[in-house]
Amino acid sequence: MFNIFLYCMIAVAVIVFIALFFVEAGYGIFQTKKWGATINNSVGWVLMESPVFIAMFAFMFLCKNEITIARLAVFTLFQMHYLQRAFIFPFLIKGKSRMPLSVMFMGIFFNLLNAMMQGYWLFFESYKFENFYANSWLHSGWFICGTILFLFGFITNLHSDYIVRHLRKSPTDTNHYLPKGGMFNYVTSANYFGEIIEWLGFAVLTCSLSGLAFFVWTFANLAPRAISIHKRYAQVFPDEMSQKRLKAIIPFIW
């Protein structure tokens, strides 16, 4: 039953991927009134991202089996992302932008489903497979390669967010700027590129269908948005974009 749930999640992700080429998710630069009532952006991020962080702890505490160091390592990497995303990132946001409540509630719903995917797999379902997440897993190629990818993506995401936050010169500056530096030298959505690589790494280091499902969802959600941002930048900064020949989300490719 759990695998059926995961396959259904992947199928829905494919549908979402296609749909987002026609409907721009109404947050950030694409926020419009048609998405309804809004909430303070920082508060919205905390409420949207914290459920998965809390739910993962709940799955761990409900686990009656031995929790190996390898499982704790996987858990820690996952929680490290959401600690930053739910409780640090929101308070670094500058400006007075707001988040539609509809977007926030959709995010909460998905994050709870994702907690089910990752938490149930890690602390319940994976025990059915003898070789998964014994302490020897820490020395496996899956874990080592996946962790390198995860940390590269995590650092790229943090650095790209830092660049975006510091684009404007002063609190009164309302101009728009093309992000530069780091992976922004190659793609217009370097923060999204970092997050995609991060969860690709997680899928590899867990060697799991649940990790793959989350990676597919991440790509399905962020890739179409990156294309929309790329088109927006091409309209606003035509000269710079033509000179740099930047890609949208995958360096040198797309």
N, C-alpha and C positions, 0 to 999 in steps of 0.2 A: 504493500500500500504506500509506503514512504517513497519508493521509486516512482510510482504512478504520480504522486503529488509533485515530485521534482520534474518529471517529464511534462506535466501540465504547466508548471511554472515556466519552463523553457518555451513551450508552445505559445503561451501568452506573451512572453518577452518578444518573440518574433512578430506577433501582431502589433505590439506597442512600437517596435522599431519602425514598422511600415507606417503606422498612424502618425508618428511624430515628424514625418517628412511633410505632413499636411497640416498638422496642428502644433503650433509652438507653445510649449509649456509656459504658462504665464507667471514666471518669476524672473527676477533680475532685469535685464535689459528688455525682456519681452513681456513684462507685466502690463496688463491692460485691465480696464474696468469690467470687462466681460467675465472675468474670473471671480467676480463677487467681492464680498467684504474682505478686508485685509487685517493683518496683525503686525505688530512691530517685528522687523526682520530677525533681530537677535532672538527674541522670545520664540518666534516661529521655528527657528533652527533648533533651539534647545528642545522644544516640545516634539519636533519631528524626528530628531535623531536619537534622543535619549531612550526611547522604549526598547530599541534593540540592545543597547548597552545593559539595561536593567534586566531584560529578559534572558540574556546570555548568562548572567549570574544566577538567575532562577534555575535554569537548566543544570548548571554546575552543582548547585546545592541539592537539587533533586536526584542527582546521580548517585546510585547505591553501589556502583562498581568502583574499583580502585582507579583513581585519577593519576595517570602516569605523568612524568615530567614532560614527555612529548606532547601529551594532550594540553598540559598547562602552557606549553610554548605556543601551540596553535591558538589557544584561547587568548593568550596575552597579545599576540600580534593582531588578532581581530579586534580586541578591546582597545588596543592602543590607537587604532584609527578612530574608533567611535568616541573615545575619551577626548581626542582632539576635536572631532567634528561636532560633538554635542555640547562640550563644556569649555572649550578654549576658542575655537574658530568663531562662534557667534559673538563673542565679546571683543573680537578684533575687527569686526565689520565696521567700516566707516560710512558716513552718509545717512540719509533718512529714508532709505528704501523700505518697502513693506512687502510682506508675503501674503498672498491670498490664502484665506482659510481653507479653501478647497484643495489647494496644492499641499498645504500642511497636513490635512487629514489623509490625502492619498499617500503622502510620504509615511505617515504613521502606520497606515494599513500595510504598506509594502514592508516596512521595517519589522513589523511583527511577524509577517510571513517569512522574512529572511532569518529572523531569530529562530523560527521553527526549522528552517532548512539547515542552518549551521549548528544550532544548539542541539537539536534532536540527533543529528548525525554524529556530532562529536562526543556527546555524553550518553547516548543510548544505542543508536543503530550501529555504529562502527564496532561495538563490542562483539557483534556477530562474526567479525572477520579477525581471525587470530593474530595476523601479522600487522594490523593497523595500529599505529601510535604506541607501540611498545617503545621503551626508551631508545632502542636501536634505530628507531625511525629518524632520530636526530642526526644520524650519520648517513642517511640515505640520500641518493642523488635527488629524489623528489623534494625532500625537505630543504636541502642546501640550495639547489637551483631556484626553487620557488621562493625561498626567503630572500635571496639576492634580488630577484625580480620585485618582490613585495617592498623591500626597503628602498630600492631605487625609485619605484613608483610613489611611495609615501613621501620621500624627500623631495622628489620632483613636484608633487602636488603642493607641499608646504611652501617650497621656494616660489612656485608660480603664483600662489595666493598672495604671498608677500609682495611680489612685483605688482600685482593688480591693486593691492591696497595702497601702494605708494605712487600710483600714477599721477594723482593730482598733487599740485605743488602746495596747496594750502586749503584750509577748511572752506574758504570762500570760492575756490576754483571749481567751476562747473563745466569746464571743457572736457572733451573726450580725447583719449590718447590711445595709440596702438601700443600694446604691451611689447617690451623689448627685453632681451637678456634671457639667459638660461635656455630652456626648451622653446621659449617664444621666438627664438631665432630660426626655428624650423616649422612650428605650427602655431596657429592663432589661438588654439585652446590647449595650451600646455598643461593647465591644471587638470583638464579632463583626460588628457593623454596620461598624466601621472596616475590618476585614479584607475584608469583602465588597466595599466601595467600592474598596479598594485593588486587588483583582484584577479588578474591573470596569474600572478605569482601565488596568490592564496589558493587558487584552484590547483596549481601544480604542487605546492607544498603539502596540501591535504590529500591530493590524488583522489578526489571525491567528486561524485556527481552533484552534490550540494554546492561545492565550491565552483564547479563549472556553471551551474545554474545562475549563481550570483554574478559570475563574470559575464555571462550572456546578457543578464539584466542590466548590468552596468554599461556594457557596450550599447545595448538597445536604447537606453535612456540618454546617454551622453553623445553618441556619434551624430545622430540627427541634429541635436542642438548645436554641436560644434560646426556642422555644415551651415546652419542658419547664422551663427555668429560670423563665420568666414564670409558669407555673402554680405552681411551688414558692414563688416570692415571694408570689404571691397568697394562698397558704395560711399562710405565716409572717408576712407583713406586710399583713393584709387592709385595715386602715384607711388606711395610707399609699398602698397601691396603688389603692384606690378614689378617694382624693382626687386623686392625680396623673394618673390615667387614662393610665398609661404604655402604650406599645405594646411588643411583644416585640423586634423587630429593625429594622423600617422605620418611621421617625418618621411619626406621624399616620395610618399606613396599616395596619400589621400587627404 
